[in-house]
C-alpha cells in the first residue's frame, strides 16, 4: 500500500533522527546528564532540548531546498508568459495577497502523475508552493484554485514553523523519557553490564517513544489540515475548496494504489484504519468535506 508506505517513511525518519543522535552520542561517550549520583535532571532537560529542537529546526531551514531537490521542483519565473504557468503564478500571488503575505512565495511545478501540491519553507517570507503536473492535468481551474488556496493557507497560518516546534518538543520529550527509562533499567543488572544495557535500552526506548510521539505530531498535523481547508475556502471560495477535495476523492479512492504521496503539508489524504489512523498526517477527505459544508451552512 502506498499510503502505508508514506506513514512508514514519516515514522522512520523520526526514528532514524533520534536513534542516530543516540548512537553517535553514546559512541563518543557524550552523556553530560550523568554524574556520580545518577541522572542530573536539569542537565538532561537542557541536553535533550538542544538536540531535539536543533534537529527539527535544521530540517526546517533546509526544507525548501530539499523539496526542490527530492521532488524535482522547477521554480517558475514570475515573469513567465507561458499561459498555464502564468495562470499558476497569478493564482498563488493573488491568494497570497489576500492572505496578507508580505513576500510572495516561490511558485514551482514538478513532473509527477501524483495529483498533489505542497507548501514548504522556513518562514512566511521564504516559502514555496509547488504543484504537480498530474494535478494540473486532472483538475479543472476551479478545483486547482481550491488546492492553491489550501497551500497558501498553510503558509499564512505558519504551519511549517508550528509543526517544527511540535516535532522539536516531541523529540526532546522522547529523548528525556528514553534516557530515564534506560537508566532505571540498567540499575537492575550487574555493574559491568550497565553501560551496554543502558546503550541498547536507550535505542529501544527511543524507537518506542518516537512511535508514540509520532501519533502526537500526526494529531496536530490533522488539525492544521482542517484549518488550511478553512483558509483555502476563504481565499479560493468554499465551492472551489470542496470541489478540490471531491476531485481528490475521485482520484484516490478508485485508484489509491496508483498515487504515492510522501511529503507533509500536501493536499491529499485517504481514509486510513487502525494504527494508521493514529499516524495519519491528514484527516479523511470525507471528514474534511463534511466540515467545510457545515461551516458553509453555519456561515
Secondary structure, DSSP 4 states (H G I P E B T S, - for coil): -HHHHHHHHHHHHHHHHHHHHHHHHHHTT--TTEETTEE-HHHHHHHHHHHHHHHHHHHHHTHHHHHHHHHT-EEPPTT---HHHHHHHHHHHHHHHHTT-SSPPEEEEE--SS--EEEEEEETTEEEEEEEHHHHHHS-HHHHHHHHHHHHHHHHTTHHHHHHHHHHHHHHHHHHHHHHHHHHHHTTS-GGGHHHHHHHHHHHHHHHHHHHHHHHHHHHHHHHHHHHHHHHHHHH-HHHHHHHHHHHHHHHTTTGGG-----TTBS------THHHHH-SS--HHHHHHHHHHHHHH-
